[in-house]
Amino acid sequence: MINETHVGLVRMNGGRLIGAQYMLSKWERNLGDKFTIEGTEWIVGIIGDTKDDVIETLNEIIKKQNSIINKQNYQLRKKETIKVNKVWNKILSDVMRDINESII
């Protein structure tokens, strides 16, 4: 018996989500099933009752991952800014010291 299944497909690389899409499968699928679409390997990551449920869940996953990535990028930028500020403060301090020494 053919049993259509609403599935959310995901592509993963190094533990990161790099792709997501909805598919209505003509056959029953299980979580973790792998198959290839146009040369790209996809994994069944979500099974839902309706298309809307699956798409909503995929969108939530994407939002959460984007939030994590944005926080990581912010922390990296913050560290880089601190390093740059230290360098500029050192340069400014050296310049001010040189000016003070030349005045005396």
The first five atom37 places (N, CA, C, CB, O) and aatype in JSON, in Angstrom:
{
  "aatype": [12, 9, 2, 6, 16, 8, 19, 7, 10, 19, 1, 12, 2, 7, 7, 1, 10, 9, 7, 0, 5, 18, 12, 10, 15, 11, 17, 6, 1, 2, 10, 7, 3, 11, 13, 16, 9, 6, 7, 16, 6, 17, 9, 19, 7, 9, 9, 7, 3, 16, 11, 3, 3, 19, 9, 6, 16, 10, 2, 6, 9, 9, 11, 11, 5, 2, 15, 9, 9, 2, 11, 5, 2, 18, 5, 10, 1, 11, 11, 6, 16, 9, 11, 19, 2, 11, 19, 17, 2, 11, 9, 10, 15, 3, 19, 12, 1, 3, 9, 2, 6, 15, 9, 9],
  "atom_mask": [
    [1, 1, 1, 1, 1],
    [1, 1, 1, 1, 1],
    [1, 1, 1, 1, 1],
    [1, 1, 1, 1, 1],
    [1, 1, 1, 1, 1],
    [1, 1, 1, 1, 1],
    [1, 1, 1, 1, 1],
    [1, 1, 1, 0, 1],
    [1, 1, 1, 1, 1],
    [1, 1, 1, 1, 1],
    [1, 1, 1, 1, 1],
    [1, 1, 1, 1, 1],
    [1, 1, 1, 1, 1],
    [1, 1, 1, 0, 1],
    [1, 1, 1, 0, 1],
    [1, 1, 1, 1, 1],
    [1, 1, 1, 1, 1],
    [1, 1, 1, 1, 1],
    [1, 1, 1, 0, 1],
    [1, 1, 1, 1, 1],
    [1, 1, 1, 1, 1],
    [1, 1, 1, 1, 1],
    [1, 1, 1, 1, 1],
    [1, 1, 1, 1, 1],
    [1, 1, 1, 1, 1],
    [1, 1, 1, 1, 1],
    [1, 1, 1, 1, 1],
    [1, 1, 1, 1, 1],
    [1, 1, 1, 1, 1],
    [1, 1, 1, 1, 1],
    [1, 1, 1, 1, 1],
    [1, 1, 1, 0, 1],
    [1, 1, 1, 1, 1],
    [1, 1, 1, 1, 1],
    [1, 1, 1, 1, 1],
    [1, 1, 1, 1, 1],
    [1, 1, 1, 1, 1],
    [1, 1, 1, 1, 1],
    [1, 1, 1, 0, 1],
    [1, 1, 1, 1, 1],
    [1, 1, 1, 1, 1],
    [1, 1, 1, 1, 1],
    [1, 1, 1, 1, 1],
    [1, 1, 1, 1, 1],
    [1, 1, 1, 0, 1],
    [1, 1, 1, 1, 1],
    [1, 1, 1, 1, 1],
    [1, 1, 1, 0, 1],
    [1, 1, 1, 1, 1],
    [1, 1, 1, 1, 1],
    [1, 1, 1, 1, 1],
    [1, 1, 1, 1, 1],
    [1, 1, 1, 1, 1],
    [1, 1, 1, 1, 1],
    [1, 1, 1, 1, 1],
    [1, 1, 1, 1, 1],
    [1, 1, 1, 1, 1],
    [1, 1, 1, 1, 1],
    [1, 1, 1, 1, 1],
    [1, 1, 1, 1, 1],
    [1, 1, 1, 1, 1],
    [1, 1, 1, 1, 1],
    [1, 1, 1, 1, 1],
    [1, 1, 1, 1, 1],
    [1, 1, 1, 1, 1],
    [1, 1, 1, 1, 1],
    [1, 1, 1, 1, 1],
    [1, 1, 1, 1, 1],
    [1, 1, 1, 1, 1],
    [1, 1, 1, 1, 1],
    [1, 1, 1, 1, 1],
    [1, 1, 1, 1, 1],
    [1, 1, 1, 1, 1],
    [1, 1, 1, 1, 1],
    [1, 1, 1, 1, 1],
    [1, 1, 1, 1, 1],
    [1, 1, 1, 1, 1],
    [1, 1, 1, 1, 1],
    [1, 1, 1, 1, 1],
    [1, 1, 1, 1, 1],
    [1, 1, 1, 1, 1],
    [1, 1, 1, 1, 1],
    [1, 1, 1, 1, 1],
    [1, 1, 1, 1, 1],
    [1, 1, 1, 1, 1],
    [1, 1, 1, 1, 1],
    [1, 1, 1, 1, 1],
    [1, 1, 1, 1, 1],
    [1, 1, 1, 1, 1],
    [1, 1, 1, 1, 1],
    [1, 1, 1, 1, 1],
    [1, 1, 1, 1, 1],
    [1, 1, 1, 1, 1],
    [1, 1, 1, 1, 1],
    [1, 1, 1, 1, 1],
    [1, 1, 1, 1, 1],
    [1, 1, 1, 1, 1],
    [1, 1, 1, 1, 1],
    [1, 1, 1, 1, 1],
    [1, 1, 1, 1, 1],
    [1, 1, 1, 1, 1],
    [1, 1, 1, 1, 1],
    [1, 1, 1, 1, 1],
    [1, 1, 1, 1, 1]
  ],
  "atom_positions": [
    [[0.84, -1.19, 0.0], [0.0, 0.0, 0.0], [0.88, 1.24, 0.0], [-0.95, 0.0, 1.22], [1.78, 1.36, 0.83]],
    [[0.62, 2.16, -0.91], [1.38, 3.4, -0.99], [0.83, 4.37, 0.05], [1.3, 4.01, -2.42], [-0.37, 4.61, 0.13]],
    [[1.75, 4.91, 0.83], [1.37, 5.81, 1.9], [2.18, 7.09, 1.76], [1.6, 5.15, 3.29], [3.37, 7.1, 2.07]],
    [[1.55, 8.18, 1.29], [2.27, 9.43, 1.12], [2.71, 9.98, 2.47], [1.39, 10.46, 0.39], [2.0, 9.89, 3.47]],
    [[3.91, 10.54, 2.48], [4.49, 11.04, 3.71], [5.03, 12.45, 3.48], [5.61, 10.1, 4.22], [5.74, 12.7, 2.5]],
    [[4.69, 13.37, 4.38], [5.23, 14.72, 4.34], [6.56, 14.7, 5.09], [4.23, 15.77, 4.97], [6.6, 14.4, 6.29]],
    [[7.66, 15.01, 4.37], [8.98, 14.94, 5.0], [9.75, 16.24, 4.8], [9.78, 13.75, 4.44], [9.57, 16.95, 3.82]],
    [[10.61, 16.51, 5.76], [11.56, 17.61, 5.66], [12.92, 17.01, 5.44], [0.0, 0.0, 0.0], [13.41, 16.22, 6.26]],
    [[13.54, 17.37, 4.34], [14.85, 16.85, 4.0], [15.92, 17.85, 4.43], [14.95, 16.55, 2.48], [15.73, 19.06, 4.33]],
    [[17.04, 17.32, 4.92], [18.13, 18.18, 5.34], [19.44, 17.7, 4.73], [18.24, 18.22, 6.88], [19.62, 16.51, 4.46]],
    [[20.34, 18.65, 4.51], [21.71, 18.33, 4.09], [22.62, 18.81, 5.22], [22.09, 19.02, 2.7], [22.5, 19.94, 5.7]],
    [[23.51, 17.94, 5.62], [24.4, 18.25, 6.74], [25.84, 18.19, 6.27], [24.17, 17.29, 7.92], [26.19, 17.4, 5.38]],
    [[26.68, 19.03, 6.88], [28.11, 18.99, 6.62], [28.81, 19.39, 7.91], [28.51, 19.94, 5.42], [28.69, 20.53, 8.36]],
    [[29.54, 18.46, 8.48], [30.26, 18.76, 9.71], [29.35, 19.14, 10.86], [0.0, 0.0, 0.0], [29.71, 19.98, 11.69]],
    [[28.19, 18.54, 10.93], [27.26, 18.85, 12.01], [26.47, 20.13, 11.79], [0.0, 0.0, 0.0], [25.69, 20.53, 12.66]],
    [[26.65, 20.76, 10.66], [25.92, 21.99, 10.35], [24.9, 21.74, 9.25], [26.89, 23.1, 9.92], [25.14, 20.99, 8.31]],
    [[23.77, 22.37, 9.41], [22.71, 22.3, 8.4], [23.12, 23.19, 7.22], [21.32, 22.75, 9.0], [23.35, 24.39, 7.4]],
    [[23.21, 22.62, 6.04], [23.57, 23.43, 4.87], [22.45, 23.47, 3.84], [24.84, 22.88, 4.23], [22.58, 24.16, 2.82]],
    [[21.37, 22.76, 4.08], [20.24, 22.79, 3.16], [19.02, 22.14, 3.79], [0.0, 0.0, 0.0], [19.14, 21.22, 4.59]],
    [[17.85, 22.64, 3.41], [16.6, 22.06, 3.91], [15.52, 22.27, 2.86], [16.18, 22.71, 5.27], [15.48, 23.3, 2.19]],
    [[14.67, 21.28, 2.73], [13.55, 21.41, 1.8], [12.43, 20.46, 2.17], [14.01, 21.15, 0.35], [12.64, 19.44, 2.84]],
    [[11.23, 20.81, 1.72], [10.05, 19.97, 1.92], [9.9, 19.03, 0.73], [8.76, 20.83, 2.11], [10.24, 19.38, -0.4]],
    [[9.38, 17.83, 1.01], [9.07, 16.9, -0.06], [7.87, 16.04, 0.33], [10.3, 16.0, -0.39], [7.77, 15.59, 1.47]],
    [[6.98, 15.84, -0.6], [5.89, 14.9, -0.4], [6.33, 13.58, -1.04], [4.53, 15.43, -1.02], [6.42, 13.46, -2.26]],
    [[6.61, 12.61, -0.19], [7.09, 11.32, -0.67], [5.91, 10.41, -0.97], [8.03, 10.67, 0.37], [4.93, 10.38, -0.22]],
    [[6.01, 9.69, -2.04], [4.94, 8.75, -2.41], [5.02, 7.47, -1.59], [5.01, 8.43, -3.9], [4.1, 6.66, -1.6]],
    [[6.14, 7.3, -0.89], [6.32, 6.12, -0.07], [6.55, 6.53, 1.37], [7.49, 5.28, -0.58], [6.94, 7.66, 1.66]],
    [[6.29, 5.61, 2.26], [6.52, 5.87, 3.68], [8.03, 5.99, 3.92], [5.9, 4.74, 4.56], [8.81, 5.19, 3.41]],
    [[8.41, 6.99, 4.68], [9.83, 7.24, 4.99], [10.04, 7.18, 6.48], [10.29, 8.61, 4.43], [9.11, 7.37, 7.27]],
    [[11.28, 6.9, 6.88], [11.67, 6.9, 8.29], [12.73, 7.97, 8.51], [12.2, 5.49, 8.72], [13.46, 8.33, 7.59]],
    [[12.81, 8.47, 9.73], [13.86, 9.43, 10.06], [15.23, 8.83, 9.79], [13.74, 9.88, 11.53], [15.49, 7.67, 10.12]],
    [[16.09, 9.62, 9.18], [17.43, 9.14, 8.9], [17.59, 8.47, 7.55], [0.0, 0.0, 0.0], [18.71, 8.16, 7.14]],
    [[16.49, 8.22, 6.86], [16.61, 7.64, 5.52], [17.42, 8.58, 4.65], [15.21, 7.36, 4.89], [17.24, 9.8, 4.69]],
    [[18.32, 8.01, 3.86], [19.15, 8.81, 2.96], [18.8, 8.47, 1.52], [20.66, 8.56, 3.23], [18.57, 7.31, 1.18]],
    [[18.76, 9.5, 0.69], [18.59, 9.28, -0.73], [19.13, 10.47, -1.5], [17.12, 9.02, -1.08], [19.37, 11.53, -0.93]],
    [[19.31, 10.29, -2.79], [19.95, 11.3, -3.62], [18.93, 11.93, -4.57], [21.1, 10.69, -4.42], [18.16, 11.24, -5.23]],
    [[18.96, 13.27, -4.6], [18.11, 14.02, -5.53], [19.06, 14.88, -6.37], [17.03, 14.91, -4.78], [19.77, 15.73, -5.84]],
    [[19.06, 14.65, -7.67], [19.9, 15.39, -8.62], [21.35, 15.43, -8.16], [19.37, 16.82, -8.79], [22.0, 16.48, -8.22]],
    [[21.85, 14.31, -7.71], [23.25, 14.19, -7.33], [23.6, 14.67, -5.93], [0.0, 0.0, 0.0], [24.76, 14.64, -5.54]],
    [[22.62, 15.12, -5.18], [22.85, 15.62, -3.83], [22.22, 14.69, -2.82], [22.29, 17.05, -3.67], [21.05, 14.31, -2.95]],
    [[22.99, 14.3, -1.8], [22.46, 13.4, -0.77], [21.66, 14.19, 0.26], [23.6, 12.62, -0.09], [22.13, 15.19, 0.8]],
    [[20.46, 13.72, 0.52], [19.56, 14.33, 1.51], [19.23, 13.29, 2.57], [18.27, 14.88, 0.84], [19.26, 12.09, 2.31]],
    [[18.91, 13.77, 3.76], [18.52, 12.9, 4.87], [17.13, 13.33, 5.34], [19.56, 12.97, 6.05], [16.85, 14.53, 5.44]],
    [[16.27, 12.36, 5.62], [14.96, 12.68, 6.17], [15.16, 13.11, 7.61], [13.96, 11.45, 6.06], [15.57, 12.31, 8.46]],
    [[14.88, 14.38, 7.89], [15.08, 14.92, 9.22], [13.79, 15.19, 9.97], [0.0, 0.0, 0.0], [13.78, 15.3, 11.2]],
    [[12.7, 15.31, 9.23], [11.41, 15.63, 9.84], [10.32, 14.87, 9.1], [11.13, 17.18, 9.82], [10.33, 14.78, 7.87]],
    [[9.39, 14.33, 9.84], [8.19, 13.72, 9.28], [7.01, 14.39, 9.96], [8.17, 12.14, 9.47], [6.95, 14.45, 11.18]],
    [[6.08, 14.89, 9.15], [4.94, 15.61, 9.73], [3.62, 15.16, 9.15], [0.0, 0.0, 0.0], [3.57, 14.4, 8.18]],
    [[2.55, 15.65, 9.76], [1.2, 15.31, 9.31], [0.79, 16.11, 8.09], [0.21, 15.54, 10.43], [0.04, 15.63, 7.24]],
    [[1.29, 17.37, 8.0], [0.93, 18.23, 6.88], [2.16, 18.94, 6.34], [-0.14, 19.25, 7.3], [3.2, 19.0, 6.99]],
    [[2.01, 19.48, 5.15], [3.09, 20.25, 4.53], [3.44, 21.45, 5.41], [2.69, 20.71, 3.09], [4.61, 21.75, 5.62]],
    [[2.43, 22.14, 5.91], [2.65, 23.33, 6.74], [3.43, 22.99, 8.01], [1.32, 23.98, 7.1], [4.31, 23.75, 8.41]],
    [[3.11, 21.87, 8.64], [3.82, 21.46, 9.85], [5.31, 21.25, 9.57], [3.21, 20.17, 10.42], [6.17, 21.7, 10.33]],
    [[5.59, 20.58, 8.47], [6.99, 20.28, 8.12], [7.74, 21.57, 7.8], [7.06, 19.31, 6.93], [8.86, 21.76, 8.28]],
    [[7.15, 22.44, 7.0], [7.81, 23.69, 6.62], [8.02, 24.58, 7.84], [6.99, 24.44, 5.56], [9.07, 25.19, 7.98]],
    [[7.04, 24.65, 8.72], [7.18, 25.45, 9.94], [8.33, 24.94, 10.81], [5.87, 25.42, 10.75], [9.11, 25.73, 11.35]],
    [[8.44, 23.62, 10.94], [9.52, 23.04, 11.73], [10.88, 23.27, 11.07], [9.28, 21.54, 11.92], [11.84, 23.59, 11.77]],
    [[10.96, 23.12, 9.77], [12.21, 23.41, 9.06], [12.63, 24.86, 9.27], [12.06, 23.1, 7.55], [13.8, 25.15, 9.51]],
    [[11.67, 25.78, 9.18], [11.98, 27.2, 9.39], [12.48, 27.46, 10.81], [10.73, 28.05, 9.12], [13.4, 28.26, 10.99]],
    [[11.91, 26.81, 11.79], [12.36, 26.97, 13.17], [13.8, 26.48, 13.34], [11.43, 26.22, 14.14], [14.6, 27.12, 14.01]],
    [[14.1, 25.35, 12.74], [15.46, 24.8, 12.83], [16.46, 25.77, 12.19], [15.55, 23.41, 12.14], [17.52, 26.03, 12.74]],
    [[16.1, 26.29, 11.03], [16.98, 27.23, 10.33], [17.19, 28.49, 11.16], [16.4, 27.59, 8.95], [18.31, 28.99, 11.26]],
    [[16.11, 29.01, 11.76], [16.22, 30.21, 12.6], [17.16, 29.97, 13.78], [14.84, 30.65, 13.11], [17.99, 30.81, 14.1]],
    [[17.02, 28.82, 14.42], [17.87, 28.51, 15.58], [19.33, 28.38, 15.16], [17.4, 27.23, 16.26], [20.22, 28.88, 15.85]],
    [[19.58, 27.71, 14.05], [20.97, 27.57, 13.6], [21.54, 28.93, 13.22], [21.06, 26.6, 12.4], [22.68, 29.23, 13.57]],
    [[20.77, 29.75, 12.53], [21.25, 31.09, 12.17], [21.57, 31.91, 13.41], [20.21, 31.81, 11.31], [22.54, 32.66, 13.43]],
    [[20.74, 31.78, 14.44], [20.99, 32.49, 15.68], [22.31, 32.06, 16.31], [19.83, 32.27, 16.66], [23.08, 32.89, 16.77]],
    [[22.56, 30.76, 16.32], [23.81, 30.24, 16.88], [25.0, 30.76, 16.08], [23.81, 28.69, 16.89], [25.99, 31.21, 16.66]],
    [[24.9, 30.71, 14.77], [26.0, 31.18, 13.91], [26.23, 32.67, 14.11], [25.69, 30.88, 12.42], [27.38, 33.11, 14.18]],
    [[25.16, 33.45, 14.2], [25.3, 34.89, 14.41], [25.98, 35.2, 15.74], [23.94, 35.58, 14.35], [26.81, 36.1, 15.82]],
    [[25.63, 34.45, 16.79], [26.28, 34.65, 18.08], [27.76, 34.3, 18.02], [25.59, 33.81, 19.16], [28.58, 35.01, 18.6]],
    [[28.1, 33.22, 17.33], [29.51, 32.83, 17.19], [30.27, 33.89, 16.42], [29.63, 31.46, 16.49], [31.39, 34.24, 16.79]],
    [[29.69, 34.4, 15.34], [30.35, 35.44, 14.54], [30.52, 36.72, 15.35], [29.54, 35.73, 13.26], [31.55, 37.39, 15.24]],
    [[29.54, 37.06, 16.17], [29.63, 38.24, 17.03], [30.78, 38.09, 18.01], [28.3, 38.48, 17.79], [31.56, 39.02, 18.21]],
    [[30.9, 36.91, 18.62], [31.99, 36.68, 19.57], [33.35, 36.79, 18.88], [31.84, 35.3, 20.23], [34.29, 37.35, 19.46]],
    [[33.47, 36.27, 17.66], [34.73, 36.38, 16.92], [35.06, 37.83, 16.6], [34.66, 35.56, 15.62], [36.2, 38.26, 16.77]],
    [[34.07, 38.58, 16.14], [34.29, 40.0, 15.83], [34.67, 40.77, 17.09], [33.03, 40.61, 15.2], [35.52, 41.66, 17.04]],
    [[34.05, 40.43, 18.2], [34.33, 41.1, 19.46], [35.79, 40.85, 19.87], [33.36, 40.61, 20.56], [36.48, 41.78, 20.3]],
    [[36.26, 39.6, 19.76], [37.65, 39.26, 20.08], [38.62, 40.01, 19.17], [37.88, 37.74, 19.97], [39.63, 40.53, 19.63]],
    [[38.29, 40.06, 17.87], [39.15, 40.77, 16.92], [39.2, 42.26, 17.24], [38.66, 40.54, 15.49], [40.26, 42.88, 17.14]],
    [[38.06, 42.83, 17.6], [38.01, 44.26, 17.94], [38.87, 44.54, 19.17], [36.56, 44.7, 18.19], [39.57, 45.55, 19.21]],
    [[38.82, 43.67, 20.16], [39.63, 43.85, 21.36], [41.11, 43.82, 21.0], [39.31, 42.75, 22.41], [41.88, 44.64, 21.5]],
    [[41.52, 42.89, 20.15], [42.91, 42.8, 19.72], [43.33, 44.07, 18.99], [43.12, 41.57, 18.82], [44.41, 44.61, 19.26]],
    [[42.5, 44.55, 18.08], [42.81, 45.77, 17.32], [42.91, 46.96, 18.27], [41.73, 46.03, 16.23], [43.81, 47.79, 18.14]],
    [[41.99, 47.06, 19.22], [42.02, 48.17, 20.18], [43.31, 48.15, 21.0], [40.81, 48.11, 21.1], [43.88, 49.2, 21.27]],
    [[43.75, 46.97, 21.39], [44.99, 46.87, 22.16], [46.17, 47.36, 21.33], [45.23, 45.41, 22.61], [47.04, 48.07, 21.83]],
    [[46.2, 46.98, 20.05], [47.29, 47.42, 19.17], [47.26, 48.94, 19.02], [47.18, 46.74, 17.78], [48.3, 49.59, 19.15]],
    [[46.09, 49.5, 18.75], [45.98, 50.96, 18.59], [46.32, 51.69, 19.89], [44.57, 51.34, 18.14], [46.97, 52.73, 19.85]],
    [[45.9, 51.15, 21.0], [46.24, 51.78, 22.29], [47.74, 51.77, 22.52], [45.53, 51.05, 23.44], [48.29, 52.74, 23.04]],
    [[48.41, 50.69, 22.14], [49.87, 50.6, 22.26], [50.54, 51.63, 21.37], [50.36, 49.17, 21.9], [51.46, 52.32, 21.81]],
    [[50.08, 51.74, 20.12], [50.65, 52.71, 19.19], [50.46, 54.13, 19.72], [50.01, 52.57, 17.79], [51.39, 54.93, 19.72]],
    [[49.26, 54.43, 20.17], [48.96, 55.76, 20.7], [49.81, 56.06, 21.93], [47.46, 55.88, 21.05], [50.32, 57.17, 22.08]],
    [[49.95, 55.08, 22.78], [50.77, 55.25, 23.98], [52.23, 55.53, 23.6], [50.69, 54.0, 24.87], [52.85, 56.42, 24.19]],
    [[52.77, 54.79, 22.63], [54.15, 55.0, 22.18], [54.32, 56.39, 21.57], [54.55, 53.93, 21.15], [55.31, 57.07, 21.84]],
    [[53.36, 56.82, 20.76], [53.42, 58.14, 20.14], [53.39, 59.23, 21.21], [52.26, 58.34, 19.15], [54.18, 60.17, 21.16]],
    [[52.49, 59.09, 22.16], [52.39, 60.1, 23.23], [53.68, 60.13, 24.07], [51.16, 59.81, 24.15], [54.13, 61.21, 24.47]],
    [[54.26, 58.97, 24.34], [55.51, 58.92, 25.08], [56.63, 59.61, 24.32], [55.88, 57.47, 25.38], [57.42, 60.36, 24.89]],
    [[56.69, 59.34, 23.0], [57.7, 59.98, 22.16], [57.54, 61.5, 22.13], [57.64, 59.41, 20.74], [58.52, 62.24, 22.18]],
    [[56.28, 61.95, 22.04], [56.03, 63.4, 22.04], [56.45, 64.0, 23.36], [54.55, 63.7, 21.77], [57.1, 65.05, 23.38]],
    [[56.1, 63.36, 24.45], [56.46, 63.88, 25.78], [57.97, 63.91, 25.96], [55.83, 63.02, 26.87], [58.5, 64.86, 26.54]],
    [[58.67, 62.89, 25.47], [60.15, 62.85, 25.57], [60.79, 63.94, 24.73], [60.68, 61.48, 25.13], [61.81, 64.51, 25.13]],
    [[60.23, 64.24, 23.57], [60.81, 65.27, 22.7], [60.56, 66.67, 23.23], [60.25, 65.14, 21.28], [61.32, 67.58, 22.93]],
    [[59.52, 66.85, 24.0], [59.22, 68.15, 24.61], [60.2, 68.44, 25.75], [57.77, 68.2, 25.14], [60.62, 69.58, 25.93]],
    [[60.57, 67.43, 26.48], [61.44, 67.61, 27.64], [62.81, 67.85, 27.22], [61.4, 66.45, 28.55], [63.69, 68.02, 28.06]]
  ]
}
